[in-house]
């Protein structure tokens, strides 16, 4: 019998657990998460109005309900107050770290730390009810917002800023965020990219959703599109980028019409400073850019100030070090060979990684499946060397001896029931609990 801990219950962690129990009938897996709730970014990163993607929770649930898989939430690994990595290795034959990329890249420009300047992840955490999200309404006194970045997360936060309460009420968005967005006076959102439309990272499906928002006009400046050398003839572009160009061309050629809200997609602008107004963000200074002929852009020395009381930075994720594990600061990943953790140029027996902390923040949710399979293949090949002379006791006993009282699956189901009951009281379907006290109080009802 092989006992494996998988640290992280998002897609990469669940796919790792699934691959382990499918390939090896003698493996038992504990999926640990520092939160009392499973599913990682599927619960806390997918926009609440994307029900189809959120339905992936059903697939991940099947994994976590497998007879040889156990969910243990509320278990912090590493860092202050967390279970040391060395102690975790004593409790399991092997540990697979699937801890993702939990912070954002910075712009590195003056004014980035002004009040009113946030990472897109912080905004997403707020409307997704992450218990660590800041106590902030984000949109109070905001009339215009700037989203820096042109990926799918940038499209998500732009859409959330322009959504009406009628479309958001049926979702599981926490009540505080729903009330704040319902009272929002945001009338203009500008999403800005440093390069041209043919290099944008959003998918066509996400992009088109912006054009379907009620009482919202989407505008694109034809002159900016014309700067892109691939725009006039996109036939040489890969199909996804070609479809993006076609959607943008349609918006550029269409009169904007009358609407309560306006979304502007702007390209060839590089942020150089966030401007202060009374100690808060009041705008963004952009330098206009042009293609450099080598796939990048160069500055023109021409600048433009755009008014904004809210700036959301969506320029990529980055992994953070986990105390006790090696870390490559340049790539934001744990050094590894086919998922085996590398310490001082040698693989470390019994330590593995999968997901973004292994390969960097690339790919879509499904990309985690083959990534996890590669790591599991390495782990199972190492299995004979991981055996110990004495059988391991149940790790749950060891966790409790270390002062950790995990939230087991019954506790998570109790949280689900509490969220359904809250939704019923508020006349909605399901409403997420948004703070640690509420989540842990609900979880304790499973054993009270």
C-alpha positions as CSV (number, residue, x, y, z in Angstrom):
1,X,0.0,0.0,0.0
2,X,1.3,3.4,-1.0
3,X,0.0,6.6,0.7
4,X,0.3,9.8,-1.3
5,X,-0.5,13.3,-0.3
6,X,-1.6,15.7,-3.1
7,X,-1.3,19.3,-1.9
8,X,-3.9,21.3,-3.7
9,X,-7.5,20.3,-4.7
10,X,-7.8,22.3,-8.0
11,X,-7.8,20.6,-11.4
12,X,-4.1,19.6,-11.3
13,X,-4.5,18.1,-7.8
14,X,-7.7,16.2,-8.7
15,X,-6.3,15.0,-12.0
16,X,-3.2,13.8,-10.1
17,X,-5.4,11.9,-7.6
18,X,-7.5,10.4,-10.4
19,X,-4.5,9.2,-12.4
20,X,-3.0,7.6,-9.2
21,X,-6.0,5.6,-8.3
22,X,-6.7,4.6,-11.9
23,X,-3.2,3.3,-12.5
24,X,-2.4,1.7,-9.2
25,X,-5.0,-0.2,-7.1
26,X,-2.7,-0.2,-4.1
27,X,-2.5,3.6,-3.8
28,X,-4.4,5.7,-1.3
29,X,-4.5,9.4,-1.8
30,X,-5.2,12.3,0.6
31,X,-5.9,15.5,-1.2
32,X,-5.0,18.4,1.1
33,X,-6.0,22.0,0.7
34,X,-5.5,25.0,3.0
35,X,-9.1,26.1,2.3
36,X,-12.0,24.1,3.7
37,X,-13.5,24.0,0.2
38,X,-12.2,21.9,-2.8
39,X,-11.8,22.7,-6.5
40,X,-9.3,25.5,-6.4
41,X,-9.7,28.0,-9.3
42,X,-12.8,26.2,-10.6
43,X,-14.5,27.4,-7.5
44,X,-12.5,30.6,-6.9
45,X,-11.4,31.6,-10.4
46,X,-14.1,30.8,-12.9
47,X,-16.5,33.7,-13.4
48,X,-19.9,33.1,-11.7
49,X,-21.8,33.5,-15.0
50,X,-19.8,30.7,-16.7
51,X,-22.0,27.9,-15.5
52,X,-20.7,25.4,-18.1
53,X,-17.1,25.7,-17.0
54,X,-18.1,25.7,-13.3
55,X,-19.9,22.4,-13.9
56,X,-16.5,20.8,-14.1
57,X,-16.9,20.7,-10.3
58,X,-19.0,17.6,-10.9
59,X,-16.1,15.8,-12.5
60,X,-13.7,16.8,-9.7
61,X,-16.3,15.7,-7.2
62,X,-16.3,12.2,-8.6
63,X,-12.5,12.1,-8.1
64,X,-12.7,13.3,-4.5
65,X,-15.5,10.8,-3.7
66,X,-13.5,7.8,-4.9
67,X,-13.1,5.1,-2.2
68,X,-9.3,5.5,-2.2
69,X,-9.3,9.3,-2.2
70,X,-9.9,11.5,0.9
71,X,-10.3,15.2,0.9
72,X,-8.7,17.0,3.9
73,X,-9.4,20.8,3.8
74,X,-8.1,23.4,6.2
75,X,-4.5,22.0,6.0
76,X,-1.9,24.7,5.5
77,X,1.5,23.3,4.3
78,X,4.6,25.4,4.8
79,X,4.9,29.0,5.9
80,X,3.9,30.5,9.2
81,X,1.6,28.2,11.1
82,X,1.7,25.6,8.4
83,X,2.7,22.0,8.5
84,X,6.4,21.8,7.6
85,X,7.2,20.0,4.4
86,X,9.5,17.6,6.3
87,X,6.7,16.6,8.6
88,X,4.4,15.9,5.6
89,X,7.0,13.6,4.1
90,X,7.1,11.6,7.4
91,X,3.3,11.0,7.1
92,X,3.3,9.9,3.5
93,X,5.4,7.8,1.1
94,X,5.2,10.5,-1.5
95,X,3.9,14.1,-1.8
96,X,2.7,15.8,-5.0
97,X,2.6,19.6,-4.8
98,X,-0.2,21.1,-7.0
99,X,-0.2,24.6,-5.5
100,X,-0.6,26.6,-8.7
101,X,0.6,30.1,-9.3
102,X,-1.1,32.2,-6.6
103,X,0.2,35.7,-7.2
104,X,0.1,38.2,-10.1
105,X,2.8,39.7,-12.1
106,X,3.4,43.4,-11.5
107,X,3.6,46.2,-14.0
108,X,6.6,47.8,-12.2
109,X,5.5,51.4,-12.9
110,X,5.0,54.4,-10.6
111,X,1.6,54.6,-8.8
112,X,1.0,50.8,-9.0
113,X,0.4,50.7,-5.3
114,X,-2.2,53.5,-5.2
115,X,-5.6,52.8,-3.6
116,X,-7.9,51.8,-6.4
117,X,-5.2,49.8,-8.2
118,X,-5.7,46.1,-7.8
119,X,-4.7,42.9,-9.5
120,X,-7.4,41.2,-11.5
121,X,-7.0,38.2,-9.2
122,X,-8.0,40.2,-6.2
123,X,-11.1,41.4,-7.9
124,X,-11.9,37.8,-9.1
125,X,-11.4,36.5,-5.5
126,X,-13.8,39.2,-4.2
127,X,-16.7,38.3,-6.5
128,X,-15.9,34.5,-6.2
129,X,-16.1,34.6,-2.3
130,X,-12.5,33.6,-1.6
131,X,-12.2,33.9,2.2
132,X,-8.8,35.7,1.8
133,X,-10.2,38.4,-0.5
134,X,-9.9,42.0,0.8
135,X,-12.8,43.7,2.5
136,X,-13.3,46.1,-0.3
137,X,-16.3,47.0,-2.5
138,X,-14.0,47.9,-5.5
139,X,-16.6,49.8,-7.4
140,X,-17.7,52.4,-4.9
141,X,-17.5,55.9,-6.5
142,X,-16.1,54.4,-9.7
143,X,-17.4,55.8,-13.0
144,X,-14.7,54.5,-15.3
145,X,-12.3,51.6,-15.0
146,X,-9.3,50.4,-16.9
147,X,-8.3,46.8,-17.3
148,X,-4.7,46.3,-18.3
149,X,-4.3,43.1,-20.2
150,X,-6.1,41.3,-23.1
151,X,-6.4,37.7,-21.9
152,X,-9.4,35.7,-20.8
153,X,-9.2,36.9,-17.2
154,X,-9.2,40.5,-18.4
155,X,-12.3,39.8,-20.4
156,X,-13.9,38.2,-17.4
157,X,-13.4,41.2,-15.1
158,X,-14.4,43.5,-17.8
159,X,-17.7,41.6,-18.3
160,X,-18.3,41.5,-14.5
161,X,-17.9,45.3,-14.3
162,X,-20.5,45.7,-17.1
163,X,-23.0,43.0,-16.0
164,X,-26.3,44.0,-14.6
165,X,-27.8,42.7,-11.4
166,X,-30.5,40.8,-13.3
167,X,-27.8,38.6,-15.0
168,X,-25.8,38.2,-11.8
169,X,-28.5,37.3,-9.3
170,X,-29.0,33.7,-10.5
171,X,-25.3,33.0,-10.0
172,X,-23.6,31.9,-6.7
173,X,-21.9,35.3,-6.3
174,X,-21.6,36.3,-2.6
175,X,-24.3,38.7,-1.5
176,X,-21.9,41.6,-0.6
177,X,-20.4,41.6,-4.1
178,X,-23.7,41.3,-5.8
179,X,-25.0,44.3,-3.8
180,X,-21.9,46.4,-4.6
181,X,-22.2,45.6,-8.3
182,X,-25.9,46.3,-8.3
183,X,-25.2,49.8,-6.9
184,X,-22.3,50.4,-9.3
185,X,-22.1,53.6,-11.3
186,X,-19.5,52.3,-13.7
187,X,-20.4,53.4,-17.2
188,X,-17.1,52.9,-19.1
189,X,-14.6,50.1,-19.0
190,X,-11.5,50.2,-21.2
191,X,-9.5,47.0,-21.8
192,X,-6.0,47.8,-23.0
193,X,-3.3,45.8,-24.7
194,X,0.3,46.6,-25.2
195,X,0.5,44.9,-28.6
196,X,-2.0,44.5,-31.4
197,X,-5.3,42.5,-31.7
198,X,-3.7,39.6,-33.5
199,X,-1.5,38.9,-30.4
200,X,-4.3,39.1,-27.8
201,X,-4.6,36.1,-25.6
202,X,-8.4,36.0,-25.2
203,X,-10.4,33.2,-26.8
204,X,-13.0,34.1,-29.4
205,X,-15.8,32.7,-27.3
206,X,-14.9,34.9,-24.3
207,X,-14.5,37.9,-26.6
208,X,-17.9,37.5,-28.2
209,X,-19.6,37.5,-24.8
210,X,-18.8,41.1,-24.5
211,X,-20.9,41.9,-27.5
212,X,-23.9,40.1,-26.0
213,X,-24.2,42.1,-22.8
214,X,-27.5,44.0,-22.4
215,X,-27.4,47.8,-22.8
216,X,-23.7,47.7,-23.4
217,X,-21.9,49.0,-26.5
218,X,-18.5,47.6,-27.5
219,X,-16.2,49.9,-29.5
220,X,-12.8,49.5,-31.2
221,X,-10.9,52.2,-33.0
222,X,-10.3,51.1,-36.6
223,X,-7.1,53.1,-36.8
224,X,-5.6,51.0,-34.0
225,X,-6.6,47.8,-35.7
226,X,-5.0,49.0,-39.0
227,X,-1.6,49.3,-37.2
228,X,-1.5,45.6,-36.8
229,X,0.3,44.1,-39.8
230,X,-1.8,41.0,-39.6
231,X,-5.1,42.8,-39.5
232,X,-5.5,43.7,-43.1
233,X,-4.8,40.1,-44.2
234,X,-5.3,37.7,-41.2
235,X,-5.2,34.6,-43.4
236,X,-1.8,33.6,-42.2
237,X,-2.8,33.7,-38.5
238,X,-3.8,30.6,-36.6
239,X,-7.5,30.0,-36.6
240,X,-8.2,31.4,-33.0
241,X,-6.4,34.7,-33.7
242,X,-8.1,34.9,-37.1
243,X,-11.5,34.6,-35.5
244,X,-10.6,37.3,-32.9
245,X,-9.7,39.7,-35.7
246,X,-13.0,39.0,-37.5
247,X,-15.0,39.8,-34.3
248,X,-13.0,43.0,-33.7
249,X,-13.4,44.1,-37.3
250,X,-17.1,43.8,-36.9
251,X,-17.2,46.0,-33.9
252,X,-15.0,48.6,-35.5
253,X,-17.2,48.8,-38.5
254,X,-20.5,49.0,-36.5
255,X,-21.8,52.3,-35.1
256,X,-21.7,52.1,-31.3
257,X,-25.3,53.3,-30.8
258,X,-26.9,54.4,-27.5
259,X,-26.2,52.3,-24.4
260,X,-26.0,52.8,-20.7
261,X,-22.4,51.3,-20.6
262,X,-19.5,51.3,-23.0
263,X,-16.6,48.8,-23.3
264,X,-13.6,50.1,-25.3
265,X,-11.0,47.7,-26.5
266,X,-7.7,49.6,-27.0
267,X,-4.4,48.3,-28.5
268,X,-0.9,49.5,-28.9
269,X,-0.7,51.2,-25.5
270,X,1.9,50.5,-22.8
271,X,1.1,51.7,-19.2
272,X,3.9,53.9,-17.9
273,X,2.3,55.4,-14.7
274,X,-0.8,55.3,-12.6
275,X,-1.9,58.8,-11.9
276,X,-3.0,60.0,-8.5
277,X,-6.1,62.1,-7.8
278,X,-6.5,63.0,-4.1
279,X,-4.3,60.1,-3.0
280,X,-6.2,57.5,-5.1
281,X,-6.0,56.3,-8.6
282,X,-7.3,58.9,-11.0
283,X,-6.1,57.7,-14.3
284,X,-3.5,55.8,-16.3
285,X,-0.7,57.3,-18.5
286,X,-0.1,55.2,-21.6
287,X,2.7,55.4,-24.2
288,X,1.5,54.7,-27.7
289,X,3.3,51.8,-29.3
290,X,3.8,50.5,-32.8
291,X,4.9,47.1,-34.2
292,X,8.7,46.7,-34.3
293,X,8.7,44.3,-37.2
294,X,9.8,41.4,-35.0
295,X,6.6,40.4,-33.3
296,X,7.0,43.0,-30.5
297,X,6.3,46.7,-30.1
298,X,8.4,49.8,-29.5
299,X,7.4,53.1,-27.9
300,X,6.7,56.2,-29.9
301,X,7.2,58.8,-27.3
302,X,3.6,59.9,-27.6
303,X,1.5,59.6,-24.4
304,X,-2.1,59.6,-23.5
305,X,-3.9,59.9,-20.1
306,X,-7.0,57.9,-19.6
307,X,-9.3,58.8,-16.6
308,X,-10.1,55.9,-14.3
309,X,-11.0,55.5,-10.6
310,X,-10.4,51.7,-10.7
311,X,-7.4,49.9,-12.4
312,X,-7.3,46.1,-12.6
313,X,-4.0,44.6,-13.7
314,X,-4.3,41.4,-15.6
315,X,-0.8,40.7,-17.0
316,X,-0.3,37.1,-15.9
317,X,0.1,34.8,-12.9
318,X,3.3,33.8,-11.0
319,X,4.1,30.9,-8.7
320,X,5.4,31.7,-5.2
321,X,8.0,29.8,-3.1
322,X,6.7,27.1,-0.7
323,X,8.9,27.0,2.4
324,X,10.9,23.8,2.4
325,X,10.9,23.3,-1.4
326,X,13.4,24.6,-3.9
327,X,12.2,27.4,-6.2
328,X,13.3,28.9,-9.5
329,X,12.6,32.7,-9.2
330,X,13.1,33.3,-12.9
331,X,10.3,30.9,-14.0
332,X,8.2,31.0,-10.8
333,X,8.3,27.2,-10.6
334,X,9.7,24.3,-8.5
335,X,12.7,22.8,-10.4
336,X,11.7,19.4,-11.6
337,X,12.4,16.6,-14.1
338,X,9.1,15.1,-15.4
339,X,7.5,16.1,-12.2
340,X,10.2,14.9,-9.9
341,X,11.4,17.7,-7.6
342,X,15.1,18.6,-8.2
343,X,17.2,19.6,-5.2
344,X,20.8,20.6,-5.8
345,X,20.8,19.1,-9.3
346,X,19.5,15.7,-8.0
347,X,15.9,14.5,-7.9
348,X,14.4,14.3,-4.4
349,X,12.8,10.9,-3.7
350,X,9.2,11.1,-2.8
351,X,8.7,14.8,-3.8
352,X,6.8,15.7,-7.0
353,X,5.0,18.6,-8.6
354,X,2.1,19.0,-11.1
355,X,0.2,21.9,-12.6
356,X,1.3,25.5,-12.8
357,X,3.9,25.2,-10.1
358,X,5.5,22.5,-12.3
359,X,5.3,24.1,-15.8
360,X,4.4,27.8,-15.2
361,X,0.9,29.4,-15.7
362,X,0.2,28.1,-19.2
363,X,-2.6,26.2,-20.9
364,X,-6.2,25.7,-20.0
365,X,-7.9,23.6,-17.4
366,X,-7.6,20.5,-19.6
367,X,-3.8,20.9,-20.0
368,X,-3.5,19.8,-16.4
369,X,-4.6,16.3,-17.2
370,X,-1.5,15.2,-19.3
371,X,0.7,17.2,-17.0
372,X,-0.6,15.2,-14.0
373,X,-0.3,11.9,-15.8
374,X,3.4,12.6,-16.5
375,X,4.1,13.2,-12.9
376,X,2.1,10.2,-11.7
377,X,4.1,8.0,-14.2
378,X,7.3,9.2,-12.6
379,X,5.9,8.6,-9.1
380,X,4.8,5.1,-9.8
381,X,8.1,4.2,-11.4
382,X,9.7,5.3,-8.2
383,X,7.3,3.4,-6.0
384,X,9.6,0.5,-5.1
385,X,12.2,2.9,-3.7
386,X,9.6,4.7,-1.7
387,X,8.6,1.7,0.4
388,X,9.4,1.8,4.2
389,X,10.2,-0.9,6.6
390,X,7.2,-0.2,8.8
391,X,3.7,0.5,7.5
392,X,2.6,4.1,7.9
393,X,-0.1,4.9,10.4
394,X,-3.2,6.8,9.1
395,X,-1.8,10.3,8.3
396,X,-5.0,11.8,9.7
397,X,-3.7,10.8,13.2
398,X,-0.4,12.5,12.5
399,X,-2.1,15.6,11.3
400,X,-4.2,15.9,14.4
401,X,-1.1,15.2,16.6
402,X,0.5,18.2,14.8
403,X,-2.5,20.4,15.9
404,X,-4.3,20.3,12.5
405,X,-8.0,19.4,12.5
406,X,-8.8,18.9,8.8
407,X,-12.2,19.6,7.3
408,X,-13.2,16.2,5.8
409,X,-15.6,15.6,3.0
410,X,-18.6,15.6,5.3
411,X,-17.6,19.1,6.5
412,X,-17.4,20.3,2.8
413,X,-20.9,18.9,2.2
414,X,-22.1,20.8,5.2
415,X,-20.7,24.0,3.7
416,X,-22.6,23.2,0.5
417,X,-25.8,22.8,2.4
418,X,-25.3,26.1,4.3
419,X,-24.7,27.9,0.9
420,X,-27.9,26.4,-0.5
421,X,-29.9,27.5,2.7
422,X,-28.4,31.0,2.4
423,X,-29.5,31.2,-1.2
424,X,-33.0,30.1,-0.3
425,X,-33.2,32.8,2.4
426,X,-32.1,35.5,0.0
427,X,-34.4,34.3,-2.8
428,X,-31.5,33.1,-4.9
429,X,-30.3,29.6,-5.8
430,X,-26.9,29.1,-4.1
431,X,-25.0,31.9,-2.4
432,X,-21.3,31.3,-1.5
433,X,-20.1,31.9,2.1
434,X,-17.4,34.5,1.8
435,X,-15.4,34.4,5.1
436,X,-13.4,32.0,7.1
437,X,-15.7,32.1,10.2
438,X,-18.8,31.3,8.2
439,X,-17.1,28.4,6.3
440,X,-15.7,26.8,9.4
441,X,-18.9,27.2,11.4
442,X,-20.8,25.5,8.6
443,X,-18.2,22.7,8.4
444,X,-18.5,22.0,12.1
445,X,-22.2,21.3,11.8
446,X,-21.2,18.0,10.1
447,X,-19.9,16.6,13.4
448,X,-21.9,18.6,15.9
